[in-house]
Amino acid sequence: MAMLKFLQVEPDHPNITVHGFRSTFRDWAAEVSHYPREVAESALAHTLTNKVEAAYQRGDLLKKRREMMQEWADFLDGTELVET
């Protein structure tokens, strides 16, 4: 909700949407980062649909999510080097 509120009052970028921002993050996570899919999905607050897998995955992946989000912030800021 914080992102939605920010985008509603951001005059410089009126065409940015929360969904588009989340989609961009997901593309970056899959194509650029080294983090597993589960970490990216958890960062997006997606839940596991497989009940068996959900029963065994009880952690919050907080340390990995924190590291990933810092790399995402660095990427957006232009300070992260991206290998091609």
Sequence and secondary structure as in RCSB ss.txt:
>XXXX:A:sequence
MAMLKFLQVEPDHPNITVHGFRSTFRDWAAEVSHYPREVAESALAHTLTNKVEAAYQRGDLLKKRREMMQEWADF
LDGTELVET
>XXXX:A:secstr
 HHHHHHHH TT TT  HHHHHHHHHHHHHHT    HHHHHHHTT   S HHHHHH     HHHHHHHHHHHHHH
HHT S    
